[in-house]
Structure formats: structure tokens, C-alpha cells
């Protein structure tokens, strides 16, 4: 949750979420993300390698772990 490097922006160019998600994908994790502002930007980077939730509740449903990556 929280993909952008700064709250309320869609700028994920140097966001910490990118290397975290990339590594988790390499490790075989199923990734579901939620950020109401930066989802479109994330889709341009990760395409169909991860899942995109429409709400916090959907993102957390059946989750084993949650990471907040934006302040």
C-alpha cells in the first residue's frame, strides 16, 4: 500500500516500492497493491506481474503481510 515516493502523487519513478516489489516478484510472492493515486503509474511498470486492488479492504483480504511504503 502506497506506491509513490510521496503521498498524494502518482510519481513512482524513484519510489522504494519498485525495488521492493521487484524483489518480492523474484522470490515468487503474490503481490497485490493499492494506491488510489499511483495505480496507473504502477501498471506502466509492472503490467500484469502484480495485482491491483480497488480498495484497502480488497488489498488486505487474505493477506499474510502488509507493507506501507508511503508516509
C-alpha positions in Angstrom: 0.0 0.0 0.0 1.4 3.4 -1.0 3.4 3.1 -4.2 4.5 6.7 -4.8 7.6 8.2 -3.2 5.5 10.9 -1.7 1.8 10.9 -0.5 -0.9 12.2 -2.9 1.3 12.0 -6.0 1.4 9.5 -8.9 5.2 9.8 -9.2 6.8 6.4 -8.6 10.0 6.9 -10.6 12.3 6.5 -7.6 9.9 5.1 -5.1 11.1 2.4 -2.7 8.1 0.4 -3.7 9.7 -0.5 -7.1 12.7 -2.4 -5.8 10.7 -4.0 -3.0 8.0 -5.3 -5.4 10.7 -6.4 -7.9 12.5 -8.4 -5.3 9.3 -10.0 -4.0 8.3 -11.0 -7.5 11.7 -12.6 -7.9 11.1 -14.5 -4.7 7.8 -15.8 -6.1 5.5 -13.7 -3.9 1.9 -12.9 -5.0 1.7 -9.1 -4.9 -1.5 -7.1 -4.6 -1.0 -3.3 -4.5 -3.2 -0.4 -3.6 -2.6 3.3 -4.1 -5.6 5.4 -5.2 -3.3 8.0 -7.0 -0.4 5.9 -8.3 -2.1 2.7 -9.6 -1.9 3.9 -13.2 1.8 4.6 -13.0 2.4 1.2 -11.4 0.6 -0.5 -14.2 3.0 1.0 -16.7 6.0 -0.5 -14.8 4.6 -3.9 -13.5 1.9 -4.6 -16.1 0.3 -8.0 -15.3 3.1 -9.2 -13.0 1.2 -8.0 -9.9 -2.5 -7.5 -9.0 -4.2 -4.1 -8.4 -6.8 -3.7 -5.7 -9.6 -1.2 -5.9 -9.7 -0.6 -2.1 -7.7 -1.1 1.1 -10.1 -3.9 2.1 -9.6 -5.7 -1.2 -5.8 -5.3 -0.9 -5.7 -6.8 2.6 -8.2 -9.6 2.1 -6.4 -12.9 2.8 -3.0 -11.1 3.1 -0.2 -12.6 5.1 1.8 -9.4 5.1 1.2 -5.7 4.5 3.8 -3.1 3.7 3.1 0.7 3.9 5.7 2.3 1.6 4.5 5.9 1.6 4.4 8.1 4.7 
